[in-house]
């Protein structure tokens, strides 16, 4: 079974930073598009950022210029560096691996206090 495991969430004040990490298998990491999604209470899950196996990236308008997605091939890990966090960034953040299959992690909570 494919595993996608997130880490790095926590509580931070507005204006602060956090870095999320997502590790998966090398087989998945080398061929799939990796992405971060988030779901706030009472809202639908939304795309935050994606990165392809060739390192092309996309971002939602709400996080563009504040968040950076990157990948470390040797560690089969994708990161989400989140800067200048706002209370509206509070959500559970999920890692996704999309390719021949579609795999999700269990999520990590990010809470931004005002």
Residue, then its C-alpha position, 0 to 999 in steps of 0.5 A: x500500500x502506498x504511504x503518503x505521510x505529512x509532518x510539520x504542522x503546528x500553532x504559529x502567530x500571524x506573520x510567522x512561518x512553518x514548513x510542512x514535509x511529505x514523504x512517500x516511496x521513491x517509485x511514487x515520488x519519481x513519477x507522480x505529481x505531488x501536491x498540497x491541499x487544505x481543508x478548513x472547518x466547514x469548507x471544501x478541500x482546496x488546492x494549495x500548490x503542486x509540483x511535478x516530477x520535473x519540478x514545474x509548480x502551480x499555486x493557488x492565488x491565495x498563497x502565491x508569493x507566500x508559500x513555496x513548494x519544493x522537492x528533495x529527490x534523494x529523500x522522496x520528500x516534498x516540502x511546503x514552506x509557508x511564510x507570512x501566515x495568516x489566520x485564514x491559512x488555518x486548516x488541515x493540510x493534506x499531501x497528495x500524490x497524483x498519477x496512475x493512482x491518487x493517494x492521500x496522507x492523513x493530514x497535519x493541522x496548521x493553526x495561525x493565531x491572530 
